[in-house]
């Protein structure tokens, strides 16, 4: 259930500085959020799929670490990305 190329390009254009900016924290958090939302929907349908659930928990932990880093280095960007993605901070 990886993201499609079109979806990745949309995320990079919206959150990145340029079309090649895939490494910034904002883009990484946005991509992880998209994958988390897909896996959440998958988990709602397939309640006994524990392998995917473990992957979901791993992605949430990774996003949490990136958000902690972003909050420390760029508080303005942190607040902005929380509002854009509509996630808890």
N, C-alpha and C positions, 0 to 999 in steps of 0.2 A: 504494500500500500504506500509506495513512495509518491511524492508529489510529481505532477506532470511538469514538463518543461515550460508550458505556457503559464502555469500557476507560479512556478519559480521566478519566471521573468517578471510577472506582475508584482510579486513581492519585492524583488530587487529594485524595480523601478519606483515603487512606492516608498520604500524605507532606505534604500541605498543612496550614496552620493552620485554614483554613475552606474552605467549598465554592467560594469565588471566588478562592482563592489559586493562580494559575497562573504567577506570575512568580518565585516563590522558587526558589533554586538547587536545593533538594532535589526539587521537583516537576519542574523542567526536566530534571534528571539522570535521574529515574525515567522520564519520557516518552521521552527519548532512548534509554535502555537498552531500553525495550520495542520501539522502532522498530529498534534495532540487532539485537536478537534475531530479529525478523521478517525483516530483510534478510539476516541470516546464514543462516537456513534457506533463504531464496530462493536465495542464492548457492550453497549446497550442491547444490540441484537443477539450477540453470541456470548451469553453469560458464562459459559463454561470454558471459554478460550483463555486459559490462564497464561499461556505463553505471550499472547498479545498484550495482556494486562500487565505483565512484567515489563515489556517493552515500553508501555505507556508510562509506568512509574519511573522508568529510567529517563525517558524524555522530559518528564516533569521535573525531575531532580536536576537535569542538565540545564533546563531553562531557568530554574531557580538560581543556580550558580551564576549563570550569565547575567541575570537581572541584579543579583547582589553586586557583581562587578560593575555593571553600568550605573547602579545607584551610587557607588563609591567614586567612580571616575567622572560621570556626567549627570548630575542630578536633574538638570533640565531635560535632557534626552530621556531619562528614566520616566519622568512624569508624562512626557509627550507620548512615549510608546505605550504606556499603560492606558492612556485615554484612547489612542488609535485602535489598539487591539481589544479594548474593553476587558481587561483582565485585572485581577486583584494584585496589589503591589506588596 
